[in-house]
Amino acid sequence: MTADPANRVLARIDSMREEMVATLAEAVSIRSVNPTYPDQDYDDLVGGETEVSRLLARLYRQAGAETELFGEVPGRDNVVGVVRGSGGGRSLIFNGHVDVVPADDSVQWAHDPFTAFIDETHVWGRGSADMKSGLIAQAFAARALTETGTRLRGDLILQGVVGEENLEHHLGTSAVLGRGFTADAAIIAEPTGADRPLTVMPATPGVLIMRIAVTGRSGHASMRSRMRAQMVADEHAADPVAASAIDAALRIHDGLRRLEAEWVESRTDPLFDKGQFTIGLNVVDGAAHGSRNVAFIPDRTTLEYAIFYPPATGVPEIRSEIVHTVRDIVRQDAWLRVNPPRIDWPMHYPGGRTDRDHPLCRTVRAAREQAALGTSFAGPGDVLPFPSASDLTWFTAVGIPAVGLGPGAHVMAHAVDERCAIDEMVGAAKAYAVAAIEWCGAA
Ligand SMILES: [Zn+2]
């Protein structure tokens, strides 16, 4: 590639700035809240996602794409646009989700979350960062390529998908890939700004939810001294006058905390900081007879953990290590040996990764650097993993290398006063266009 086509495209994107802002404002004003998100009214919200998909279809057609809308369920349409390459190049997917999280805390917002507010530097509103700015930057990148006569060799496949915010990849990204819209690589437009804007995120951790239910034996609170004496003497420890389910649960938790500390050395991945894989106790629920009464020794306790594990490690290995840790504690515990805890795994979201030195990652990093020239975030982009679940998983799971790169700060996602810097949206569009030229080749 010569520098000329890229420079023409970058200039074209600069000239589209106002139109991009107006289009983002239009997209933010569509209330595409995920209808299955907790505490939402499905019938009231369903259809919003399709409306955003229609808006994107219009943009994709302007980019010369063959466009298709389709959904797995009524009112929740994905959109795909295919800009055919001239042949002989690698194909590339631009992916983003059209759904947003609710803004039920709208009274706390400075501006109505579903009426875009535009100031000198930012577009405000729910979805402005997560991730309508990214979707619009991708569409405008494709349009700038087409309008400057930059014909790619490989196909460019634009995807706007539903359901991501509630982990419904089977309705969104996986459905789109299953319909045959695959490619040699993918760039996901999640807001990846961390310390600096437009960080390249080539990995997502595995996320596992674990619930441990522990039973005890209730009794009046005043029996605790007898209960303790029996435990200490190990006399009647298996058949005590009472047994605190909370105490027993915390004995298990002690073991899991030790395992978590071991993970700093034993569970690592070069794309993640040391200590990023964790076993976090985030919900504790325990009392006697299911009521919260401090006058009784608790007979049931549930511990719920969010576990983040390395994407290259299989989940059976992780589950088995945790189960063995719990079993070791149970085996040495007179009460738990006779009253073993129950372990459930209510949710699992596998991780995914693309090597830092993979050609896609290198291409996107170089594109980001070129796109950021002359901006306040000039320089090479940082490379960091996504902090939590992302659609990257579903690409790498089917062998498509993928990275995240998108406008907006990660902390703005799901936040009150969500907003996206306009410079970052323009910068992202440039990075997408340059990456496409480099990856797909220009005819
Ligand atoms: Zn998102």
Residues whose N, C-alpha, C, O or C-beta is under 5 A from the ligand:
A	BS01	ZN	D130 M131 E190
